[in-house]
Structure formats: structure tokens, C-alpha cells
Amino acid sequence: MTHFDLDDAKAHGSRRWEGLSEIDDAIRDNRLVEYRIKKSWADPWGRKLTILGVLVIGAVFAFLAGASFGMW
């Protein structure tokens, strides 16, 4: 390997993607799920869909629990 190849590899390795640095930090700290939840909650549509999804899952669970106890 020539000296030129070593310099070229260092130049590519040191280039930093500023726009993706928060995701890179999340992956490095193994907290990618937390990052996705926070970004989704910050988005108004994501927040509405999350609340709707939790309500639907809760309603289905309540219906199945009520049906198993013979309430309807």
C-alpha cells in the first residue's frame, strides 16, 4: 500500500455527515428506538397516529377481556 492510499483512506474516514450526526450518536449509544419515538412524538401526525394506535389496541384488549368474562 502506498502512502497515497493511506492518505486517501484517512480523508474518507474523517469526513463527517453533519446532517446525520444525531442518528449516528443514537446508534453509537444504542438508543435508536428512543430517538425514533422522540422524533415521531414531535411530529403532529405521528403523535395523532400513536395515540390512535394505542386507543385501538386498548379497545380491542378491553373487548376481548370483556368477552372472555361473559360481559357481552
NUVONU-510473 format. One record per residue (C-alpha): x, y, z; residue number from 1. Coordinates in steps of 0.05 Angstrom, whole numbers. Example, Ala and Ser with C-alpha at 12.3 -4.5 7.8 and 13.67 -1.06 7.14 Angstrom:
BEGIN
> u_v_w_num
> 246_-90_156_1
> 273_-21_143_2
END
This chain:
BEGIN
> u_v_w_num
> 0_0_0_1
> 29_67_-20_2
> 29_129_22_3
> -22_159_-26_4
> -71_103_-8_5
> -63_116_66_6
> -77_190_58_7
> -139_175_16_8
> -167_127_68_9
> -157_178_124_10
> -193_231_83_11
> -253_186_73_12
> -255_164_146_13
> -252_234_175_14
> -309_262_133_15
> -368_275_179_16
> -441_276_158_17
> -466_335_198_18
> -539_324_179_19
> -538_253_206_20
> -496_264_268_21
> -555_257_316_22
> -574_190_286_23
> -501_169_288_24
> -497_187_362_25
> -561_148_375_26
> -535_86_341_27
> -469_91_378_28
> -504_98_445_29
> -553_42_426_30
> -614_87_435_31
> -642_87_366_32
> -712_67_389_33
> -714_126_437_34
> -693_172_381_35
> -748_146_335_36
> -801_154_389_37
> -780_225_404_38
> -779_244_331_39
> -847_212_320_40
> -877_246_381_41
> -851_314_357_42
> -888_305_291_43
> -963_324_298_44
> -986_268_251_45
> -941_218_285_46
> -969_238_353_47
> -1041_230_329_48
> -1027_162_298_49
> -991_138_361_50
> -1050_159_405_51
> -1100_128_356_52
> -1060_63_354_53
> -1056_58_429_54
> -1131_71_435_55
> -1148_18_383_56
> -1103_-34_417_57
> -1134_-16_485_58
> -1205_-21_457_59
> -1191_-89_426_60
> -1160_-114_491_61
> -1219_-88_531_62
> -1268_-121_484_63
> -1232_-187_487_64
> -1225_-184_562_65
> -1299_-168_569_66
> -1319_-224_522_67
> -1277_-274_560_68
> -1312_-255_625_69
> -1380_-261_593_70
> -1399_-188_596_71
> -1427_-188_525_72
END
